[in-house]
Every structure is written in C-alpha cells, then in structure tokens.
C-alpha cells in the first residue's frame, strides 16, 4: 500500500470511527454494534476465529460480561485515548501493519514481527527477587536516537506496536513520551512496576493517547511486597487510581510461581484489578533464567493445569470477570505456539542485543552494528524460523521450558553468545533446569490438548514450508 493510499485509508477509518462513536453517544447499544460492523468490514479478509454475529448478540444482552466490559471502557476511557487506540492499534497495527508484514515476510524470507520489545534502560528503582532483568546490571541504556531508529525501520516493515520493559522503563519516561509524540501513528506499551507513575505522566499519556501500561503485581500487599519491597503495593494502588482518573488504558503484568498462583487468580484479586480500572491481565509463567535462579518457584504440574482452566474462566466474555486475560504459556494455541525469534516479536536489551525472547539471553546481532533486517536474519532467528512450531502441541510451545533440547541445539549450531554481561549463563546450564519440568509436563499437556476443542482456523505464520496449506494464516 503506497503512502498516499495508506494515509487515505487511515483517514477513512478515522471518519468511520467518528461516526460510530457519535452513535455510541446517542444510542450506546447500536453504536457499539456499528463498531463491530466496522471491525468485520476491515478484518473480513483475515481468517480469524471471530464470530461477529455472536459478538453483536452479546452486546445486546445487558447481563453479558462483554456488554459490561465494553460499557466500562466507553464510560471510563478518555475519548481521545479511545479513538487513538482504535486508529493505532486497530487500523495501523492490526489492519495495515499485518498486511504489510505478511508481504515483507515473503520479500525478505525471514520472520518479521508484529511487535518489538525494547529495554530503554537496565536501571530500576526496585530489585525484585527472581527478576530476569536484574541479570543485566544497571548501567545500560538505549539512546532516544537508537530507539527512534528501530521504530523508523520497523514501520517500513509494517511494525506499528512497540513495547518497553527493563529495568524500569519509566526511568526513561520523558524519552518514551517523545517517541509517542514523534510516532503518533504507533501504539506503545510499557511494562512497569508502577511506582514512577505520577500526575504529570498521566497528563502526558492522556495528551499523546498512544501509551498504555502493564503494571507488575504478584498478589496482595503481603506477597507482592515480599518480592518487590515494603510499600510497593500501596504505591501501585495509587498509580492505578491516577491512571483510572485520567481515563487511561492500563492493565497488569503477573508473574505466576508455585507460591502465588492461587492468590493471583482468586476472585478477590481479580475484583481488585477490575475495580481499580485494569482492562487486561497478562500472566507470565516463571522462567528459570539466570545462574542463581530458584527452580522451586516453577509451578507444579497440577498448578499449571489449574492455570490453563482458570485463566479461561476469568476471561470468558459471556459470564466471566470482565477482564481480558492472557497466559503466554497456556494460550499457545491462539498464537500458533512460540512467537519469539521475530515470528511475532523479539527483544532488544539495553545493550542493543537483539534476542529472540525476553527470557532467552543469547544473540548474534546488535542494533548498534546491524540494521533491523540484519538482526532478524541473524542465524539464531533463522533457526527459530526453521524450527517453529517447536511442538505440534501448543501447550508445549517454548524451545527452553518445554523443549529444552531444541534451544540448546539452536544456540550451539548458530554460535549465539550469552548477552548477560553480569553473569553469563551457558545454554547447557539454562536448559538443564528445564529437562525435568519438560518431561513431567508432557503427559499433562497431551491430556489437555486432546480433550480441547481447537480453533477452526489455526494461526500459523510459520516458514511457508512448515504451514499446513489449508489452514495457513499469516
């Protein structure tokens, strides 16, 4: 799509959003139905497992969770933020971006991701037990110009969604806001501990409209502060109150371990998130990364089975909690397994190393020495592309946690080096911690996989030779 055609398409979509939002103000139900109609019109060419008729039916049911969820968003989110989200995340990232990325994958014969995760800094104002980011040290930074250059190159490939982690990314909140201003057609999300959120930042987020947060929480005050430090929970509650009052989009990022699973999925905890304005909860399985990691924090097999069921119950938009939840380890089916290595995302650490995943600290390319495309074509990323999916059972998606022999082989064959400057961990040491877990999880995963009703259209976007031709979705 040419530049003029792209701009015209965005303008047309913007006008359609204005009409639908105007209808929402006059007739809430019919206005939301018009928004669903708009989504169907633009996404009808994509083989998504979305039942638009069912969505319209649920919106018209006042007792349905989806109805209540959408109404809360309309009532509580700032109108400018709402429209900017529809334009940047909806039109640019989902519609225009996805189609551009698909063509770029064919042109360049490599993985082109839908989003890029960057560490603006390795510095953090907290030091949480088990945090993978602590392994990098605290003196590394990506400059504004380096991050800007990644985004400029990324947009040429169709990438319009960028995430930040760290370290604590809000240590660099001024630069993040500058990026949001310059790239006003992109969507940005920062994973944050929440303690640096203040009134001034909320005002700026409201103005730019394209920055969202995922605030880390591990449970209520007792559990959360045990790992993060005394008083952090209360500071997070204050941050949520500020964000909600400013009509901003935010959610929570939750690392689940053997010690907190029951707490972070309890009705009381989920109600706390919803009541405080959280729109989504992103669950991350604890990963045994680093030489000094505590493997006792790995969930038991029974706990992981519980998470598989519980997360689906919470996000059920018919009668669930009204919180969109995703468990990146147990929801592999919806994204075709592992999304790393540039298939849907990759990670750039604060030293500029292009890593396949935020949990896989090995690389053979650096943005300070290589172009974005060169990073995506590095041997380790190409090995990911050649081997994805790593398992046909997408409840065993990861080449480290559930298939450790694959990561060990890929790193050794490609000559990728450890990116951990503090305490480099050999791939043999890392994968040795996962073999027992992988062996124990396999029969549980098979049982769950075999009894599940799978999507009608599988999401693949693998290397063409590894796709099932009749089910290929890019």
GUGU-722567 format. One line per field, with one value per residue (C-alpha): residue number from 1; residue in three letters; x, y, z. Coordinates in steps of 0.5 Angstrom, whole numbers. Example, Ala and Ser with C-alpha at 12.3 -4.5 7.8 and 13.67 -1.06 7.14 Angstrom:
# residues 2
k: (1_2) $
r: (ALA_SER) $
xx: (25_27) $
yy: (-9_-2) $
zz: (16_14) $
//
This chain:
# residues 474
k: (1_2_3_4_5_6_7_8_9_10_11_12_13_14_15_16_17_18_19_20_21_22_23_24_25_26_27_28_29_30_31_32_33_34_35_36_37_38_39_40_41_42_43_44_45_46_47_48_49_50_51_52_53_54_55_56_57_58_59_60_61_62_63_64_65_66_67_68_69_70_71_72_73_74_75_76_77_78_79_80_81_82_83_84_85_86_87_88_89_90_91_92_93_94_95_96_97_98_99_100_101_102_103_104_105_106_107_108_109_110_111_112_113_114_115_116_117_118_119_120_121_122_123_124_125_126_127_128_129_130_131_132_133_134_135_136_137_138_139_140_141_142_143_144_145_146_147_148_149_150_151_152_153_154_155_156_157_158_159_160_161_162_163_164_165_166_167_168_169_170_171_172_173_174_175_176_177_178_179_180_181_182_183_184_185_186_187_188_189_190_191_192_193_194_195_196_197_198_199_200_201_202_203_204_205_206_207_208_209_210_211_212_213_214_215_216_217_218_219_220_221_222_223_224_225_226_227_228_229_230_231_232_233_234_235_236_237_238_239_240_241_242_243_244_245_246_247_248_249_250_251_252_253_254_255_256_257_258_259_260_261_262_263_264_265_266_267_268_269_270_271_272_273_274_275_276_277_278_279_280_281_282_283_284_285_286_287_288_289_290_291_292_293_294_295_296_297_298_299_300_301_302_303_304_305_306_307_308_309_310_311_312_313_314_315_316_317_318_319_320_321_322_323_324_325_326_327_328_329_330_331_332_333_334_335_336_337_338_339_340_341_342_343_344_345_346_347_348_349_350_351_352_353_354_355_356_357_358_359_360_361_362_363_364_365_366_367_368_369_370_371_372_373_374_375_376_377_378_379_380_381_382_383_384_385_386_387_388_389_390_391_392_393_394_395_396_397_398_399_400_401_402_403_404_405_406_407_408_409_410_411_412_413_414_415_416_417_418_419_420_421_422_423_424_425_426_427_428_429_430_431_432_433_434_435_436_437_438_439_440_441_442_443_444_445_446_447_448_449_450_451_452_453_454_455_456_457_458_459_460_461_462_463_464_465_466_467_468_469_470_471_472_473_474) $
r: (UNK_UNK_UNK_UNK_UNK_UNK_UNK_UNK_UNK_UNK_UNK_UNK_UNK_UNK_UNK_UNK_UNK_UNK_UNK_UNK_UNK_UNK_UNK_UNK_UNK_UNK_UNK_UNK_UNK_UNK_UNK_UNK_UNK_UNK_UNK_UNK_UNK_UNK_UNK_UNK_UNK_UNK_UNK_UNK_UNK_UNK_UNK_UNK_UNK_UNK_UNK_UNK_UNK_UNK_UNK_UNK_UNK_UNK_UNK_UNK_UNK_UNK_UNK_UNK_UNK_UNK_UNK_UNK_UNK_UNK_UNK_UNK_UNK_UNK_UNK_UNK_UNK_UNK_UNK_UNK_UNK_UNK_UNK_UNK_UNK_UNK_UNK_UNK_UNK_UNK_UNK_UNK_UNK_UNK_UNK_UNK_UNK_UNK_UNK_UNK_UNK_UNK_UNK_UNK_UNK_UNK_UNK_UNK_UNK_UNK_UNK_UNK_UNK_UNK_UNK_UNK_UNK_UNK_UNK_UNK_UNK_UNK_UNK_UNK_UNK_UNK_UNK_UNK_UNK_UNK_UNK_UNK_UNK_UNK_UNK_UNK_UNK_UNK_UNK_UNK_UNK_UNK_UNK_UNK_UNK_UNK_UNK_UNK_UNK_UNK_UNK_UNK_UNK_UNK_UNK_UNK_UNK_UNK_UNK_UNK_UNK_UNK_UNK_UNK_UNK_UNK_UNK_UNK_UNK_UNK_UNK_UNK_UNK_UNK_UNK_UNK_UNK_UNK_UNK_UNK_UNK_UNK_UNK_UNK_UNK_UNK_UNK_UNK_UNK_UNK_UNK_UNK_UNK_UNK_UNK_UNK_UNK_UNK_UNK_UNK_UNK_UNK_UNK_UNK_UNK_UNK_UNK_UNK_UNK_UNK_UNK_UNK_UNK_UNK_UNK_UNK_UNK_UNK_UNK_UNK_UNK_UNK_UNK_UNK_UNK_UNK_UNK_UNK_UNK_UNK_UNK_UNK_UNK_UNK_UNK_UNK_UNK_UNK_UNK_UNK_UNK_UNK_UNK_UNK_UNK_UNK_UNK_UNK_UNK_UNK_UNK_UNK_UNK_UNK_UNK_UNK_UNK_UNK_UNK_UNK_UNK_UNK_UNK_UNK_UNK_UNK_UNK_UNK_UNK_UNK_UNK_UNK_UNK_UNK_UNK_UNK_UNK_UNK_UNK_UNK_UNK_UNK_UNK_UNK_UNK_UNK_UNK_UNK_UNK_UNK_UNK_UNK_UNK_UNK_UNK_UNK_UNK_UNK_UNK_UNK_UNK_UNK_UNK_UNK_UNK_UNK_UNK_UNK_UNK_UNK_UNK_UNK_UNK_UNK_UNK_UNK_UNK_UNK_UNK_UNK_UNK_UNK_UNK_UNK_UNK_UNK_UNK_UNK_UNK_UNK_UNK_UNK_UNK_UNK_UNK_UNK_UNK_UNK_UNK_UNK_UNK_UNK_UNK_UNK_UNK_UNK_UNK_UNK_UNK_UNK_UNK_UNK_UNK_UNK_UNK_UNK_UNK_UNK_UNK_UNK_UNK_UNK_UNK_UNK_UNK_UNK_UNK_UNK_UNK_UNK_UNK_UNK_UNK_UNK_UNK_UNK_UNK_UNK_UNK_UNK_UNK_UNK_UNK_UNK_UNK_UNK_UNK_UNK_UNK_UNK_UNK_UNK_UNK_UNK_UNK_UNK_UNK_UNK_UNK_UNK_UNK_UNK_UNK_UNK_UNK_UNK_UNK_UNK_UNK_UNK_UNK_UNK_UNK_UNK_UNK_UNK_UNK_UNK_UNK_UNK_UNK_UNK_UNK_UNK_UNK_UNK_UNK_UNK_UNK_UNK_UNK_UNK_UNK_UNK_UNK_UNK_UNK_UNK_UNK_UNK_UNK_UNK_UNK_UNK_UNK_UNK_UNK_UNK_UNK_UNK_UNK_UNK_UNK_UNK_UNK_UNK_UNK_UNK_UNK_UNK_UNK_UNK_UNK_UNK_UNK_UNK_UNK_UNK_UNK_UNK_UNK_UNK_UNK_UNK) $
xx: (0_3_4_-2_-6_-4_-6_-13_-14_-13_-17_-23_-22_-22_-28_-32_-29_-32_-39_-39_-37_-42_-48_-45_-47_-54_-55_-50_-52_-53_-46_-42_-46_-43_-36_-37_-39_-33_-28_-32_-31_-24_-22_-26_-20_-17_-18_-19_-24_-28_-36_-38_-46_-44_-41_-47_-51_-47_-47_-55_-55_-55_-53_-47_-40_-38_-43_-41_-34_-35_-39_-34_-29_-33_-35_-28_-23_-22_-25_-18_-15_-20_-20_-12_-13_-17_-13_-6_-7_-13_-12_-5_-2_-8_-10_-5_1_-1_-2_5_8_6_8_15_16_15_20_26_25_25_21_18_15_8_11_18_20_26_29_30_35_37_37_31_29_27_31_26_27_27_27_31_32_37_42_44_46_44_48_46_42_39_39_33_36_37_30_27_32_29_22_23_26_20_15_18_17_10_11_7_7_13_13_18_21_27_30_24_22_19_26_26_19_21_24_18_13_18_17_10_10_14_11_4_1_4_2_6_6_11_12_13_13_8_12_14_7_5_0_5_6_-2_-3_2_-1_-7_-5_-1_-6_-2_2_-1_2_2_3_7_3_5_-1_-4_1_4_6_8_12_16_19_18_20_16_10_10_3_0_4_2_-6_-4_-2_-8_-12_-9_-9_-16_-18_-14_-18_-12_-11_-7_-7_-3_3_3_9_6_10_9_8_3_-2_-8_-7_-7_-13_-17_-24_-22_-15_-19_-24_-19_-16_-23_-25_-18_-19_-15_-17_-13_-8_-2_0_7_10_16_22_29_33_40_45_42_35_31_28_23_19_17_9_8_4_-2_-2_0_-7_-10_-8_-10_-17_-17_-15_-20_-26_-23_-23_-30_-34_-40_-40_-33_-30_-30_-22_-18_-13_-8_-3_3_5_-2_-5_0_-6_-8_-2_1_6_12_12_19_25_22_16_11_16_23_27_32_36_39_46_43_43_37_35_29_26_26_27_33_39_43_44_49_47_46_42_49_52_47_40_34_33_40_38_32_36_42_43_39_33_33_34_28_24_27_24_18_13_17_12_5_2_2_1_9_11_18_24_27_22_18_23_30_34_32_34_41_42_40_45_50_49_49_54_50_53_50_48_48_54_54_54_54_50_51_46_47_46_40_37_39_34_28_29_25_20_19_19_14_9_9_3_-1_0_-2_-8_-11_-9_-13_-19_-20_-24_-19_-20_-23_-17_-10_-6_1_5_11_16_12_14_12_5_-1_-3_-11_-10_-5_-6_-1) $
yy: (0_7_13_16_10_9_16_16_9_12_18_14_9_15_18_12_11_18_16_10_14_19_14_11_18_18_10_6_-1_1_5_-1_-6_-1_-1_-9_-8_-3_-9_-14_-10_-9_-15_-20_-22_-25_-32_-30_-34_-29_-30_-23_-25_-27_-21_-17_-22_-21_-13_-13_-18_-13_-19_-21_-20_-17_-12_-9_-9_-5_0_1_2_7_11_11_12_19_20_22_16_11_14_14_7_5_8_6_-1_-2_1_1_-5_-10_-8_-4_-7_-14_-14_-10_-15_-21_-18_-17_-24_-26_-21_-22_-29_-28_-27_-20_-19_-16_-12_-10_-10_-6_-4_3_2_-3_1_0_3_-4_-10_-16_-23_-27_-22_-24_-16_-16_-20_-15_-10_-3_2_0_5_5_13_16_16_9_7_12_9_2_5_8_2_-2_2_1_-7_-6_-6_-1_-4_-3_-5_-3_-7_-6_-5_0_3_9_12_14_16_23_20_15_21_24_17_17_24_23_16_19_13_7_4_3_-1_0_-6_-2_-3_3_7_12_14_21_26_29_23_22_28_27_20_23_28_23_18_12_10_4_1_-6_-6_-11_-14_-21_-21_-17_-13_-19_-23_-17_-13_-19_-20_-12_-9_-6_-1_-2_-5_1_6_1_2_10_9_5_11_16_12_11_18_20_16_12_5_0_-7_-11_-16_-22_-27_-33_-38_-44_-39_-34_-38_-39_-31_-28_-32_-31_-27_-22_-21_-20_-16_-11_-11_-9_-4_0_0_-5_-7_-13_-18_-21_-28_-30_-37_-36_-38_-41_-36_-34_-37_-36_-37_-41_-47_-48_-42_-46_-48_-56_-59_-59_-52_-51_-55_-50_-44_-47_-47_-41_-36_-38_-38_-31_-28_-31_-26_-29_-30_-28_-23_-17_-17_-19_-25_-28_-33_-33_-41_-44_-40_-42_-45_-38_-35_-42_-43_-40_-33_-31_-30_-25_-29_-24_-21_-20_-17_-11_-11_-4_-6_-6_-14_-17_-23_-28_-27_-23_-30_-32_-28_-30_-27_-26_-19_-12_-6_-1_-5_-8_-6_-8_-13_-16_-17_-21_-25_-27_-34_-36_-32_-36_-42_-40_-39_-46_-50_-46_-49_-53_-57_-59_-59_-51_-53_-54_-48_-46_-48_-47_-49_-55_-57_-55_-60_-55_-49_-52_-54_-48_-44_-48_-49_-42_-40_-35_-32_-30_-23_-23_-18_-19_-27_-30_-37_-43_-45_-52_-50_-46_-52_-57_-53_-55_-62_-65_-60_-61_-69_-68_-63_-67_-72_-67_-62_-68_-70_-62_-62_-68_-66_-59_-56_-53_-47_-48_-44_-45_-39_-41_-35_-40_-41_-43_-50_-51_-49_-53_-50_-51_-47_-42_-36_-30) $
zz: (0_-2_3_0_0_7_9_6_9_16_14_12_18_23_20_21_28_29_26_31_37_35_35_42_45_42_43_46_44_37_37_39_34_29_32_31_24_22_25_21_15_16_18_14_10_16_17_25_29_31_31_29_30_37_39_37_40_47_46_46_52_58_63_59_61_54_55_62_60_53_57_63_57_54_61_64_58_55_48_45_48_46_39_38_41_35_30_32_35_31_24_24_28_26_19_15_19_19_11_10_15_11_5_8_10_3_0_6_7_15_21_21_28_30_35_38_46_48_54_55_61_65_71_76_83_85_86_86_87_81_76_70_68_74_71_66_71_72_68_60_56_49_47_44_37_38_40_35_29_31_30_24_21_24_21_14_15_18_25_29_36_41_48_53_59_63_68_70_63_66_69_62_61_58_52_52_51_46_42_43_40_34_32_33_29_33_40_46_52_58_63_69_77_77_83_78_75_78_76_71_67_67_64_58_57_56_51_47_47_45_51_55_62_64_72_75_81_85_89_95_100_104_98_93_98_100_93_91_97_103_101_94_93_96_91_86_88_88_81_79_82_78_71_72_74_68_63_61_58_63_66_70_69_73_74_77_81_86_91_89_84_88_90_83_80_86_86_91_87_80_83_86_79_75_81_80_73_70_63_62_66_62_66_65_68_72_68_71_68_71_74_81_79_84_81_87_84_78_78_80_74_78_79_71_69_74_71_64_66_71_66_61_66_68_61_59_56_57_64_67_71_65_65_59_61_57_59_55_56_56_51_45_41_40_37_34_39_41_38_39_34_31_29_32_37_39_45_44_51_54_51_44_43_39_43_41_47_53_57_52_53_47_41_35_33_36_33_34_29_25_21_24_18_19_26_24_19_24_25_31_29_22_27_30_24_21_27_29_32_37_38_35_42_43_51_50_46_49_46_53_58_55_49_52_48_42_45_47_40_36_41_39_32_31_35_39_45_52_53_60_62_69_70_63_63_59_55_58_65_63_59_65_69_65_63_69_68_61_62_67_64_57_59_62_56_52_56_56_48_47_50_48_42_38_33_27_23_26_27_24_20_20_15_9_8_16_15_13_7_8_15_13_17_17) $
//
